[in-house]
C-alpha cells in the first residue's frame, strides 16, 4: 500500500504490463482465433480479409505492400507480427484506439463478442475505461480522481484517516482479489476517523460526531443525514452489515468506487469548512 498513486491503482492514462498483455490476448483469443474457427471460406480466408482491413484501414498502409504468401494471398502471421510490434511499442491511448477499432470491426463484420471479453479484462484489472457502443469511455472522471488524491494528500498528518483511505483504494484496485465490501467499510471508516478527530471525541460514533459537526461547522442537516444513512448502510457495531450478503446484494466495483469518491469528497468538504 501507498506505493502506487491513485491513477496507477485505477489505471488512468496508463496501461500496465499485465493489462497490456491481457488486452493483446483478447485480440488473439477472442477475435482472430474465433474468426479462424468460424470461417466457412477455407483455411484462414476470413482472417486474411480481416487482416487486410486492419492493414489498410487502421494502419493506413498501402494495400499492395501487405505481406503475401507465394500464392498471392495475405500472409496472416506476418500481419499479426506487424500489429504486435506496433501494439507493444505504442502509447497507452493508441492501444485503446486499436481495441476500440477492433470492437467496431467485430460489430460490423465478425461478431465474436470481443467487446464483452475486453470489458471483463478492463474491470478485473481496475482500468478506468470501458468499451461502450464500440467507443472507449472513461468511467472514472478527473474530478473523482482529484477527490481521492486530495483527501489522501490532505490526511497525511492524520494517520488513521490516510490509512483507511489507502486501504479502501487497495481493496478496490486489487488485481488478484478485489474486496469491494471491505473497501466500502474502509471508506466510511475514514469519514468516521476524520469526524472523531474534528470533534476531539475518540469514542463518538459517526452519527454522534456528525451531530456535533452540523452545529460547529454549519453543515446542512440533509448532508449530515445523508452520511448518517450511508453509515447505516455500511456498518453497525460489528462492522459491515451481514444483510449485504444475506439479502444476496452483490457489491460491485461501481458501489465501492462511489463510496470511496463520496467519502473522499466529504472529507475534503469538511476540511474546507475548518
C-alpha positions as CSV (number, residue, x, y, z in Angstrom):
1,X,0.0,0.0,0.0
2,X,0.9,3.6,-0.7
3,X,3.5,2.6,-3.3
4,X,1.1,3.3,-6.2
5,X,-0.6,6.6,-7.0
6,X,-4.4,6.7,-7.3
7,X,-4.0,6.9,-11.1
8,X,-1.8,3.9,-11.2
9,X,-4.1,1.9,-8.9
10,X,-7.1,2.7,-11.1
11,X,-5.1,2.7,-14.4
12,X,-6.0,6.2,-15.6
13,X,-4.0,7.5,-18.5
14,X,-1.8,4.3,-18.4
15,X,-1.8,0.6,-19.1
16,X,0.5,-1.6,-17.1
17,X,2.2,-4.7,-18.5
18,X,-0.4,-7.2,-17.2
19,X,-3.3,-5.3,-18.7
20,X,-1.3,-4.7,-21.9
21,X,-0.7,-8.5,-22.2
22,X,-4.3,-9.4,-21.4
23,X,-5.7,-6.9,-24.0
24,X,-3.4,-8.4,-26.6
25,X,-4.6,-11.9,-25.7
26,X,-8.2,-10.7,-26.0
27,X,-7.4,-9.6,-29.6
28,X,-5.8,-13.0,-30.4
29,X,-8.1,-15.4,-28.5
30,X,-11.5,-13.7,-28.7
31,X,-11.2,-12.1,-32.1
32,X,-8.7,-13.7,-34.5
33,X,-8.9,-17.2,-33.3
34,X,-12.7,-17.2,-33.4
35,X,-12.6,-15.9,-37.0
36,X,-10.4,-18.9,-37.9
37,X,-12.7,-21.3,-36.1
38,X,-15.9,-19.9,-37.6
39,X,-14.8,-19.4,-41.2
40,X,-16.7,-21.2,-43.9
41,X,-14.5,-20.0,-46.7
42,X,-11.4,-22.2,-46.4
43,X,-8.3,-22.0,-44.3
44,X,-7.6,-18.5,-43.0
45,X,-9.6,-16.8,-45.7
46,X,-11.7,-14.8,-43.2
47,X,-8.5,-13.9,-41.2
48,X,-6.9,-12.8,-44.4
49,X,-9.8,-10.5,-45.2
50,X,-9.8,-9.0,-41.7
51,X,-6.0,-8.6,-41.7
52,X,-6.2,-6.7,-44.9
53,X,-8.9,-4.4,-43.5
54,X,-6.8,-3.7,-40.4
55,X,-3.7,-3.1,-42.5
56,X,-5.4,-0.6,-44.9
57,X,-8.0,1.0,-42.6
58,X,-6.5,1.2,-39.1
59,X,-2.8,1.4,-40.1
60,X,-3.5,3.3,-43.4
61,X,-0.9,1.2,-45.2
62,X,-0.8,0.7,-48.9
63,X,-2.7,-2.4,-49.9
64,X,0.0,-3.5,-52.4
65,X,2.6,-3.6,-49.6
66,X,0.8,-6.0,-47.3
67,X,2.9,-9.2,-46.7
68,X,1.8,-12.0,-49.1
69,X,2.3,-15.8,-49.4
70,X,3.7,-17.2,-52.6
71,X,0.2,-17.9,-53.6
72,X,-0.5,-14.2,-53.6
73,X,-2.9,-14.3,-50.6
74,X,-2.3,-12.4,-47.4
75,X,0.4,-13.7,-45.0
76,X,-1.6,-13.6,-41.8
77,X,1.3,-14.4,-39.5
78,X,3.3,-11.5,-40.8
79,X,0.5,-9.1,-40.5
80,X,-0.1,-10.2,-36.9
81,X,3.6,-9.7,-36.1
82,X,3.4,-6.2,-37.6
83,X,0.4,-5.5,-35.3
84,X,2.1,-7.0,-32.3
85,X,5.3,-5.0,-32.8
86,X,3.3,-1.8,-33.0
87,X,1.0,-2.7,-30.1
88,X,3.7,-3.3,-27.6
89,X,5.5,-0.2,-28.6
90,X,2.5,2.1,-28.8
91,X,1.3,4.7,-26.3
92,X,-1.5,3.7,-23.8
93,X,-4.1,5.7,-25.7
94,X,-3.1,4.2,-29.0
95,X,-3.7,0.7,-27.6
96,X,-7.2,1.8,-26.6
97,X,-7.7,3.3,-30.1
98,X,-6.9,-0.2,-31.5
99,X,-9.2,-2.0,-29.1
100,X,-12.0,0.5,-30.0
101,X,-11.4,-0.1,-33.7
102,X,-11.5,-3.9,-33.3
103,X,-14.7,-3.6,-31.3
104,X,-16.3,-1.7,-34.1
105,X,-14.9,-4.1,-36.7
106,X,-16.2,-7.0,-34.7
107,X,-19.7,-5.5,-34.6
108,X,-19.8,-4.7,-38.3
109,X,-18.1,-7.7,-39.8
110,X,-17.4,-10.5,-37.4
111,X,-19.5,-10.7,-34.2
112,X,-17.2,-12.7,-31.8
113,X,-18.3,-11.0,-28.5
114,X,-14.8,-9.4,-28.4
115,X,-16.2,-6.3,-26.6
116,X,-17.6,-8.3,-23.7
117,X,-14.2,-10.1,-23.2
118,X,-12.3,-6.8,-23.3
119,X,-14.6,-5.1,-20.8
120,X,-14.3,-8.1,-18.4
121,X,-10.5,-7.7,-18.6
122,X,-10.7,-4.0,-18.1
123,X,-12.8,-4.5,-15.0
124,X,-10.6,-7.2,-13.5
125,X,-7.5,-5.0,-14.0
126,X,-9.2,-1.9,-12.4
127,X,-8.9,0.1,-15.6
128,X,-10.7,3.4,-15.6
129,X,-12.1,2.7,-19.1
130,X,-14.8,0.6,-20.8
131,X,-15.9,0.0,-24.4
132,X,-19.5,1.4,-24.7
133,X,-21.2,1.3,-28.0
134,X,-17.8,0.5,-29.6
135,X,-16.2,3.6,-28.1
136,X,-13.6,3.8,-25.3
137,X,-15.3,5.7,-22.5
138,X,-13.5,6.9,-19.3
139,X,-15.7,5.7,-16.4
140,X,-13.5,7.3,-13.7
141,X,-13.6,11.0,-14.2
142,X,-10.8,13.5,-13.4
143,X,-13.0,15.0,-10.7
144,X,-13.3,11.6,-9.0
145,X,-9.5,11.0,-9.1
146,X,-8.8,14.5,-7.8
147,X,-11.3,14.0,-4.9
148,X,-9.5,10.8,-3.8
149,X,-6.0,12.3,-4.3
150,X,-6.9,15.5,-2.3
151,X,-8.4,13.5,0.6
152,X,-5.3,11.2,0.8
153,X,-2.8,14.0,0.5
154,X,-4.5,16.3,3.0
155,X,-4.8,13.5,5.5
156,X,-1.1,12.7,5.8
157,X,-1.0,14.3,9.2
158,X,-4.0,12.2,10.3
159,X,-2.6,8.7,10.0
160,X,-5.8,6.8,10.7
161,X,-7.7,8.7,8.0
162,X,-5.0,8.3,5.5
163,X,-4.7,4.6,6.3
164,X,-8.4,4.0,5.9
165,X,-8.4,5.8,2.5
166,X,-5.4,4.0,1.2
167,X,-6.7,0.6,2.4
168,X,-10.1,1.3,0.7
169,X,-8.2,2.1,-2.6
170,X,-6.1,-1.0,-2.2
171,X,-9.2,-3.3,-1.7
172,X,-10.9,-1.6,-4.7
173,X,-7.9,-1.8,-7.1
174,X,-6.5,-5.2,-6.2
175,X,-5.9,-7.2,-9.4
176,X,-5.7,-10.6,-7.7
177,X,-8.5,-10.3,-5.1
178,X,-10.6,-7.1,-5.1
179,X,-12.7,-6.8,-1.9
180,X,-15.4,-4.3,-2.6
181,X,-17.3,-4.9,0.7
182,X,-14.2,-4.1,2.8
183,X,-13.3,-1.2,0.5
184,X,-16.7,0.3,1.4
185,X,-16.1,-0.3,5.1
186,X,-12.7,1.4,4.9
187,X,-14.1,4.4,3.0
188,X,-16.8,5.1,5.6
189,X,-14.3,4.4,8.4
190,X,-12.1,7.2,7.0
191,X,-15.0,9.6,7.4
192,X,-15.7,8.3,10.9
193,X,-12.0,8.7,11.9
194,X,-11.9,12.2,10.5
195,X,-15.0,13.3,12.3
196,X,-13.6,11.9,15.6
197,X,-10.5,14.0,15.1
198,X,-12.6,17.0,14.2
199,X,-14.8,16.8,17.3
200,X,-12.0,15.7,19.6
201,X,-14.1,12.8,20.7
202,X,-12.4,9.5,20.1
203,X,-15.4,7.5,21.4
204,X,-18.0,9.1,19.2
205,X,-19.9,7.2,16.6
206,X,-20.2,8.8,13.2
207,X,-23.8,9.7,13.8
208,X,-22.9,11.4,17.1
209,X,-19.9,13.2,15.6
210,X,-21.9,14.4,12.7
211,X,-24.5,15.9,15.0
212,X,-21.7,18.0,16.7
213,X,-20.2,18.9,13.3
214,X,-23.5,20.1,12.0
215,X,-23.7,22.7,14.7
216,X,-20.0,23.7,14.9
217,X,-19.3,23.8,11.2
218,X,-22.7,24.8,9.9
219,X,-23.2,22.0,7.5
220,X,-26.7,21.4,6.1
221,X,-28.8,18.9,8.1
222,X,-29.7,17.0,4.9
223,X,-26.0,16.4,4.2
224,X,-25.5,15.2,7.8
225,X,-28.5,12.9,7.4
226,X,-27.1,11.5,4.1
227,X,-23.8,10.4,5.6
228,X,-25.6,9.0,8.6
229,X,-27.7,6.9,6.3
230,X,-24.6,5.8,4.4
231,X,-23.1,4.8,7.7
232,X,-26.2,2.8,8.5
233,X,-26.0,1.1,5.1
234,X,-22.4,0.0,5.5
235,X,-21.8,-0.7,9.2
236,X,-23.1,-1.4,12.7
237,X,-21.2,-2.1,15.9
238,X,-19.7,-5.3,14.4
239,X,-18.6,-3.8,11.1
240,X,-20.2,-4.3,7.7
241,X,-23.8,-5.4,7.9
242,X,-24.3,-9.1,7.3
243,X,-27.5,-8.3,5.4
244,X,-25.4,-7.3,2.5
245,X,-24.7,-11.0,2.0
246,X,-27.9,-12.4,3.4
247,X,-30.1,-10.4,1.0
248,X,-27.9,-11.5,-1.9
249,X,-26.9,-8.0,-2.7
250,X,-23.7,-8.2,-4.8
251,X,-21.4,-5.4,-4.0
252,X,-19.8,-4.2,-7.3
253,X,-16.7,-2.1,-8.2
254,X,-19.1,0.7,-9.0
255,X,-20.5,0.6,-5.5
256,X,-17.1,0.6,-3.9
257,X,-15.8,3.4,-6.2
258,X,-18.9,5.5,-5.4
259,X,-18.3,5.2,-1.7
260,X,-14.6,6.0,-1.9
261,X,-15.2,9.1,-4.1
262,X,-18.1,10.2,-1.9
263,X,-16.3,9.8,1.4
264,X,-13.2,11.5,-0.1
265,X,-15.2,14.4,-1.3
266,X,-17.0,14.7,2.1
267,X,-13.6,14.7,3.9
268,X,-12.4,17.5,1.6
269,X,-15.6,19.4,2.2
270,X,-15.2,19.2,6.0
271,X,-11.6,20.3,5.8
272,X,-12.6,23.3,3.7
273,X,-15.1,24.2,6.5
274,X,-12.5,24.2,9.2
